[in-house]
Amino acid sequence: MVIQYVSAEKAVEIVESGNRVFIHGSAATPLKLIDALLKRAGEINNVELVSISTYGKIDWNHPEVLKSFYFNSMFVSENIREWANSEYGGYIPVFLSEIPQLFDRGYLPIDVALLHVSPPDAHGYCTLGTSADIAISALRNAKKVIAQVNPQMPRVLGDGFVHYSRFNAMVWEDAPLFEVDYAGKTDPVADKIGQQVTSLIEDGSTLQMGVGAIPNAILSSLGNHKDLGIHTEMFSDGVVSLVEKGVITNARKKVDCGTIVSSFVLGTRKVYDFVDNNPYVNCKEVAYVNEVDIIRRNPKVVAINSAIEIDITGQVCADSIGTYQYSGIGGQMDFMRGAALSEGGKPIIAFPSLTNKGVSRIVPHLNEGAGVVTTRGHIHYVATEYGVVNLYGKNMEQRAGLLTGIAHPNHREALEKAYHKRFGRMLKGI
């Protein structure tokens, strides 16, 4: 087996003007390839970049780059947020579970895919490493593929295998993966929310949650639980600790029993080492992981997601601040619906009562232009540091009262006035 590696500059010569280029995401963001591609600004033009979340420094904010490249994101992350919100970028609202269909059915034909993979094994097979998610579909559909091969990328088992012969060019890059670390950080509000949510989680539950202060606080509070399972679009370091303690066993799952199922991982080297060549972790395409009919088959699915704001009827905005696109729909609705249909399942929206600027996240009306990710027909449990309520089966007036009760005390009076204005009576019992 003879493998030839080329420079990143040579590899990206494959990209031509007018191409649509897929970029691998999360911890697998191929920064070396992206950097080399953007340096071709002016030489090639009308190139569309598509991706979900990307991490790491992308040096895009230059007039020549913006003239040559358009970033069409399906989940807006911090490093390209201003780009996606400019005239040189855009956002495609879509459920994470359905993004592979955009590639498979020709809505977004992929000319070139930029991937970040583990080195070939003795048989010539690489893996998509930390992010199988939508990359499997992009790989399946791309006319040409460029691989950034990294010995520090874990060999993650599951569906993300690819033979090196599939690559049109391979670039060797020995570099650490991007890391996100919430462990050890003090966040009293997140800890209180974690306690509220933990009270809803029963032994034998199957968990879905993301990365951040609140998921970390919840996982840190589950040390006395038994036989928890993981079926989630992504997981981080907190899951590793619970596996080591014997709390997470996956023994009571009905689908993929005995294994952790995810579509990508993001955290520190701790979780990257944990997933490396680990048969206990099954990394699958997001079309499977986030499929509602798959999710619902497991018992007691607890889906924990967040919100930017929620109105007093239960409409959840989780992807924008007014018209400003902050993130994306992602997999929130996939798992909120799957958990609702699971036997004993609990869909939960958990968030701090205030923004960093002291503005209430529980509001009479969503901001103008705000996107509704979870509708009021799908909402169940809502948790803040001031309590947890279940809106399922409640009418609009009842919901407004319950949500006012878990709002920050400084904003309850304003919410009570909004309640009176909307329903014609005073709110009692808050």
Secondary structure, 3 states (H helix, E strand, C coil): CCCCCCCHHHHHHHCCCCCEEEECCECCCCHHHHHHHHCCECCECCEEEEECCECCCCCCCCHHHHHHEEEEECCCCHHHHHHHCCCCEEECCCCHHHHHHHHHCCCCCCCEEEEEECCCCCCCEEECCCECCCHHHHHHHCCEEEEEECCCCCCCCECCEEEHHHCCEEEECCCCCCCCCCCCCCCHHHHHHHHHHHCCCCCCCEEECCCCHHHHHHHHCCCCCCCEEEECCEECHHHHHHHHCCCECCCCCCCCCCCEEECEECCCHHHHHHHCCCCCEEECCHHHHCCHHHHCCCCCEEEEECCCEEECCCCEECCEECCEECCCCCCHHHHHHHHHHCCCCEEEEECCCECCCCCECEECCCCCCCCCCECCCCCCEEEECCEEEECCCCCHHHHHHHHHHCCCHHHHHHHHHHHHHHHCCCCCCC
